[in-house]
Amino acid sequence: MGGKPDIIKAIVLIFAIGLVITGFTSIHASEDKGARAANLVGSVQVMNQPLNR
């Protein structure tokens, strides 16, 4: 019976580490999405300009 609290602590620690990793990756993904959206808008604006020949 003495080993069960250690197992529970290990499971809670692994869960907490998973939450931290998920938080960092979601922050990183949201920063990348804004940069991609700005690049996409810029490229669409260039494509919509008429060609001067």
N, C-alpha and C positions, 0 to 999 in steps of 0.2 A: 504493500500500500504506500510505502514511502516514495516510490518513484512517480506516482501520478502527478503531484504538484509540479515536478520538474518538466514533465511532458507538456502540461498545460502552459507553463511559462514559455517553453520553446515554441509551441504553436502560436501563442499570442505574439511573441517576438517576431516570428516569421511573417505573421499577418501584418504587423506594424511596419516591417521593412517593405513589404509589398505595397502598402499604402503610400509610403514615402516615395518609392520608385515610380508608382503610377502618377503621383502628383507632379514629380519633376518632369516626366515624359509628357504629361498633358500641358504643362506650362511651355515646354519647348515646342510642342506641336502647334500651340496657339500662336506663338511668336512667328513660326515659319509660315503659317497660313496667311498672316497679314502681309508678309513680304511677297509671297507668291501672288496674292490678289493684286497688289500694286503693280507687279510686273505684268500680269495678265491685262490689266486695264491699259497700261502703257502700250503694249503690243497691239491691242485691239484699236486703240486710237490711231496708231501708225497705219494699220491696215485700212482704215476707213478714209484716209486722206486720198484725194484724187491724184493721179500721176500727172505731173506737168511735163509735157513733151512738146 
